[in-house]
């Protein structure tokens, strides 16, 4: 006895294309951009600058989760996460009563020496030095290792111990080397940078 459809090719499911996909996950970003999660990820996959920006934001997100862990370990009382130009990524209130600021940066990808870039993407018009961070702009630099290890882990250094720009010592050098294995001024634990 013949089954219905026997001998025919199975129907091919076609991708309906951008803007018409229905595979949403109900995230507010989908509504904000009027695009499905799939469309957003497709755009991200094809945008180098967008991926770099996203990795920067993910490094901050996973740092906030690291700070949550430090709260549970009674090392951090509370913290604030900022997304403003000219303001460090985090202000952290330690259980000791000390308040510190943290800037999060991703290490450079590729082979060779481990380095973290400590300069901004652009300079302000008329002020070429605005691309550089001042040495007093934040207390601790958190270097996210994702670009080299594939893991959202961090190394920490006190800004006061980082290399300075030769042209103007008030500013940090744009590429900070990180010795491997890790030695001062870098530390695997935030608390070790503060002692």
C-alpha positions in Angstrom: 0.0 0.0 0.0 1.4 3.4 -1.0 1.8 6.1 1.7 0.7 9.6 0.8 3.7 11.5 -0.5 6.0 8.5 -0.9 8.6 9.0 -3.6 8.4 12.8 -3.4 11.3 15.0 -2.2 10.7 16.4 1.3 9.6 20.0 1.4 12.4 22.4 1.8 11.9 25.0 4.6 13.0 28.3 3.3 14.4 31.1 5.4 11.8 33.9 4.9 14.6 36.5 5.1 15.4 39.5 7.2 12.5 41.3 8.9 10.1 38.4 8.3 11.5 35.7 10.6 9.3 34.7 13.5 11.8 33.0 15.7 12.0 35.6 18.4 12.8 35.0 22.0 10.8 37.9 23.3 13.8 40.0 24.4 13.3 43.8 24.7 16.2 44.4 22.2 14.1 42.6 19.5 11.3 45.1 20.1 13.7 48.0 20.3 15.3 47.1 16.9 12.2 45.6 15.3 14.2 42.5 14.4 14.3 38.9 15.6 17.1 37.5 17.7 18.2 35.6 14.6 18.4 38.8 12.5 20.3 40.6 15.2 22.8 37.7 15.5 23.1 37.5 11.6 24.0 41.3 11.6 26.5 40.8 14.4 28.1 37.9 12.6 28.8 40.1 9.6 29.9 43.2 11.5 33.5 43.3 12.8 33.1 46.6 14.7 29.8 45.4 16.2 31.4 42.2 17.4 34.3 44.2 19.0 31.8 46.5 20.7 29.7 43.5 21.9 32.8 41.8 23.3 33.6 45.0 25.3 30.1 45.1 26.7 30.1 41.3 27.5 33.4 41.9 29.3 31.6 44.4 31.5 28.6 42.1 32.0 30.8 39.2 33.1 32.8 41.6 35.3 29.5 42.6 37.0 28.9 38.8 37.6 32.4 38.5 39.0 31.7 41.4 41.4 28.4 39.6 42.4 30.6 36.6 43.3 32.9 38.9 45.4 29.8 40.3 47.1 28.8 36.7 48.1 32.4 36.2 49.3 32.0 39.3 51.5 34.9 41.2 49.7 32.6 43.7 47.9 29.7 45.5 49.7 28.1 46.8 46.5 28.9 48.4 43.1 27.5 50.5 40.4 27.9 49.8 36.7 28.1 52.9 34.4 27.8 53.2 30.6 28.9 56.8 30.2 31.8 58.3 28.3 34.5 59.6 30.6 33.3 57.6 33.6 35.0 54.3 34.7 32.9 51.2 34.1 32.4 50.4 37.8 32.5 52.1 41.1 33.0 49.4 43.8 32.4 49.8 47.6 34.6 47.2 49.3 33.6 45.7 52.7 36.7 47.4 54.1 35.0 50.8 53.5 37.4 51.6 50.6 35.8 52.8 47.3 37.6 52.0 44.0 36.8 52.5 40.3 37.5 49.9 37.6 37.8 50.2 33.9 37.4 46.9 31.9 39.3 46.3 28.7 39.7 43.2 26.5 43.3 42.0 25.8 44.4 42.0 22.2 43.6 38.9 20.2 46.2 37.0 18.1 49.6 35.6 18.8 52.5 37.2 20.6 52.9 39.0 23.8 49.8 39.5 26.0 48.7 43.2 25.9 45.7 45.2 26.8 44.8 48.4 24.9 44.2 51.4 27.2 43.0 54.0 24.7 39.7 55.1 23.5 38.4 54.5 20.0 38.3 58.1 19.1 39.7 61.4 20.2 37.5 64.5 20.8 37.7 67.1 18.1 40.6 69.5 18.8 42.0 67.4 21.6 44.3 64.5 20.4 45.2 63.6 24.0 41.5 62.8 24.8 42.1 59.4 23.2 44.3 58.5 26.1 43.2 57.6 29.6 44.6 59.8 32.4 46.5 57.8 35.1 44.0 59.2 37.7 40.9 58.4 35.7 40.3 55.0 37.4 42.0 53.0 40.1 42.1 49.5 38.7 42.4 48.1 35.1 40.6 44.8 34.6 42.0 43.0 31.5 39.5 40.5 30.2 41.3 37.4 28.8 38.5 36.3 26.4 40.3 37.2 23.2 43.1 34.9 24.1 41.5 32.1 26.2 37.8 32.1 25.1 37.0 32.5 28.8 35.5 35.6 30.6 38.3 35.8 33.1 40.3 38.8 34.3 43.7 40.0 35.4 43.9 43.2 37.5 46.4 46.0 37.9 46.5 49.2 39.8 46.5 52.1 37.4 49.2 53.8 39.4 51.6 50.9 38.5 50.9 50.9 34.8 53.2 52.3 32.1 52.9 56.0 31.3 53.0 57.9 28.0 56.5 59.3 27.4 55.1 62.5 25.8 53.0 63.2 28.9 53.3 61.1 32.1 49.8 62.1 33.2 48.4 59.6 30.7 48.7 55.8 30.3 50.6 54.2 27.5 48.1 52.9 25.0 49.3 49.3 25.0 50.0 47.8 28.4 52.0 44.5 28.4 50.9 41.7 30.7 53.7 39.2 31.6 52.9 35.5 31.3 53.1 33.9 33.8 51.4 36.7 35.6 53.7 38.9 37.8 53.3 42.4 39.3 51.8 44.8 38.6 49.2 42.3 37.4 47.2 40.0 39.7 44.6 37.2 39.2 42.5 38.5 42.1 41.1 42.0 42.5 41.8 42.1 46.2 45.5 41.4 45.6 45.8 44.7 43.6 44.7 46.6 46.6 47.2 45.5 49.2 
